[in-house]
């Protein structure tokens, strides 16, 4: 919200500037960061689930 407010106030400060360009670039940047974070979170979750299934489960329940 703060970034959107700053982008809109900067773009409306200049009479010929369009807010869509700056806000669009910022949205693309933040969505890229979120996609990267989600991808790493998913890969770490998969690693932990694999470790639990193949290492910890046989230790706890050998049968």
VOGU-3710 file (C-alpha; in Angstrom, 3 decimals, decimal comma):
1> xxxxxxxxxx> 0,000/0,000/0,000  2,803/2,372/0,831  4,566/1,647/-2,450  1,372/2,184/-4,407  0,772/5,487/-2,623  4,307/6,668/-3,320  4,090/5,601/-6,966  0,801/7,377/-7,478  1,945/10,546/-5,748  5,157/10,631/-7,808
11> xxxxxxxxxx> 3,358/9,995/-11,068  0,609/12,552/-10,363  3,225/15,165/-9,433  4,240/15,449/-13,084  1,372/16,582/-15,320  2,314/14,408/-18,291  3,260/11,240/-16,376  1,033/8,177/-16,440  0,659/6,241/-13,168  0,045/2,997/-15,042
21> xxxxxxxxxx> 3,652/2,575/-16,109  5,201/3,030/-12,671  2,527/1,035/-10,854  2,724/-1,710/-13,489  6,490/-1,999/-13,134  6,212/-2,114/-9,348  3,509/-4,782/-9,513  5,650/-6,848/-11,866  8,616/-6,505/-9,519  6,652/-7,550/-6,437
31> xxxxxxxxxx> 4,945/-10,441/-8,222  8,360/-11,674/-9,366  9,618/-11,565/-5,786  6,542/-13,393/-4,548  6,847/-16,091/-7,220  10,502/-16,599/-6,327  9,687/-16,846/-2,615  6,863/-19,293/-3,277  9,084/-21,459/-5,487  11,796/-21,706/-2,820
41> xxxxxxxxxx> 9,241/-22,363/-0,079  7,754/-25,200/-2,116  11,134/-26,752/-2,845  12,157/-26,651/0,832  8,808/-28,178/1,811  9,351/-30,987/-0,656  12,835/-31,608/0,731  11,552/-31,750/4,303  8,682/-34,096/3,400  11,110/-36,405/1,592
51> xxxxxxxxxx> 13,440/-36,383/4,581  10,554/-37,160/6,942  9,323/-40,046/4,795  12,668/-41,660/4,046  14,688/-40,945/7,190  12,556/-40,144/10,220  9,612/-42,456/9,527  11,734/-45,645/9,450  13,411/-44,607/12,706  10,113/-44,004/14,500
61> xxx> 8,231/-46,975/13,029  10,603/-49,668/11,752  7,729/-51,930/10,747
//
